[in-house]
Amino acid sequence: MRAAASMLAKRYSFVAVAALYSFIVFQKKINASIKNISLHTEDAETMWLPKVFISEIETIEVTEDNRKILLDELLDELFAHQIEPIWSALRKVTKISKLTLWENVAVYIHWLYDLLLAKEEIDNVEVKKDLRYVLEEAEGHHFGSYHHNPLARYSSLPQYVEKQKQEIRVRQTCCLSYQTGDKETYCRTCPVICKPKKGVIVHE
């Protein structure tokens, strides 16, 4: 049940990625309210990769004057009014740690920004500014009943991992995906294989 909850959180994190991508790349704030978002899946798929659907494409043009206001509104829609209630329900039903669920989101947001920073046509200054705000500076209430930004704890820099022979932003928690296959296959960023198990949150 915990593994299933974590996989749902990982897939649902693409909602945040899609909304932030639209905001940064297309300079458009979408309607990210929970009533406007849905996941669609095919039972025949061997790997569960649902598609994100937006019912009504309602966008607001992002400008220099309204950027901060719209970004805060987007965070409220995505996290305080949508993702946090889902995380709370998953926590209640499965007892999975919210630290794992929030890191699932953080991992994909970091992936999005790393992708954008590699594109020459994207304004890196603006991307870095948005990244810092979403992952570190935004106040806790934009994410639910928090005093501090729950994503901030996952903003550590990549570190060189000898076993992987490359720099990796190692997770602090295990997402439990290894429990979903026939063989125990861990993510390359998993703390179980990248660093000693002491301090790694797996089940609590």
BELZIBEL-V458084 format. One record per residue. N is the residue number from 1. PHI is phi as a letter, one per 40 degrees, with the letter a starting at -180 (* if undefined). PSI is psi in whole degrees, 0 to 359 (NA if undefined). Layout:
# BELZIBEL-V458084
N|PHI|PSI, N|PHI|PSI
This chain:
# BELZIBEL-V458084
1|*|321, 2|c|318, 3|c|319, 4|c|319, 5|c|318, 6|c|320, 7|c|321, 8|c|317, 9|c|319, 10|c|316, 11|c|320, 12|c|338, 13|c|338, 14|c|339, 15|c|314, 16|c|318, 17|c|315, 18|c|316, 19|c|318, 20|c|325, 21|c|315, 22|c|319, 23|c|316, 24|c|313, 25|c|314, 26|c|356, 27|f|40, 28|b|127, 29|c|119, 30|c|165, 31|c|102, 32|b|25, 33|c|154, 34|c|332, 35|c|344, 36|b|359, 37|b|139, 38|a|156, 39|b|136, 40|b|135, 41|b|160, 42|b|127, 43|c|335, 44|c|347, 45|c|135, 46|c|325, 47|b|130, 48|c|102, 49|b|79, 50|c|154, 51|c|143, 52|c|127, 53|b|138, 54|b|119, 55|c|308, 56|b|124, 57|c|88, 58|b|113, 59|b|153, 60|b|132, 61|c|129, 62|c|126, 63|b|173, 64|c|326, 65|c|324, 66|b|3, 67|d|310, 68|c|316, 69|c|314, 70|c|325, 71|c|320, 72|c|319, 73|c|320, 74|c|317, 75|c|319, 76|d|313, 77|c|316, 78|c|313, 79|b|302, 80|c|320, 81|b|356, 82|b|294, 83|c|316, 84|c|316, 85|c|324, 86|c|317, 87|c|318, 88|c|320, 89|c|318, 90|c|320, 91|c|316, 92|c|318, 93|c|319, 94|b|348, 95|g|15, 96|c|147, 97|c|137, 98|c|339, 99|c|321, 100|c|316, 101|c|317, 102|c|325, 103|c|329, 104|d|319, 105|c|312, 106|d|320, 107|d|315, 108|c|329, 109|c|318, 110|c|318, 111|c|317, 112|c|312, 113|c|324, 114|c|321, 115|c|315, 116|c|323, 117|c|339, 118|c|350, 119|c|123, 120|c|331, 121|c|354, 122|c|141, 123|c|100, 124|c|328, 125|c|314, 126|c|322, 127|c|313, 128|c|323, 129|c|314, 130|c|320, 131|d|311, 132|c|321, 133|c|310, 134|c|316, 135|c|349, 136|b|314, 137|c|334, 138|d|139, 139|c|154, 140|d|327, 141|c|343, 142|c|349, 143|b|3, 144|h|209, 145|c|67, 146|b|144, 147|c|334, 148|b|158, 149|c|116, 150|c|348, 151|c|344, 152|c|328, 153|c|350, 154|b|23, 155|b|23, 156|c|153, 157|c|155, 158|d|149, 159|b|152, 160|c|126, 161|b|115, 162|d|319, 163|c|326, 164|c|346, 165|f|38, 166|a|167, 167|c|132, 168|b|141, 169|c|93, 170|c|133, 171|c|154, 172|c|336, 173|b|155, 174|c|131, 175|c|354, 176|g|12, 177|c|337, 178|c|342, 179|c|355, 180|c|356, 181|b|174, 182|c|326, 183|b|148, 184|c|95, 185|b|120, 186|c|151, 187|c|151, 188|c|343, 189|c|7, 190|c|134, 191|c|338, 192|c|325, 193|b|344, 194|c|340, 195|a|166, 196|d|148, 197|c|342, 198|c|123, 199|g|355, 200|c|125, 201|c|116, 202|b|309, 203|b|335, 204|c|NA
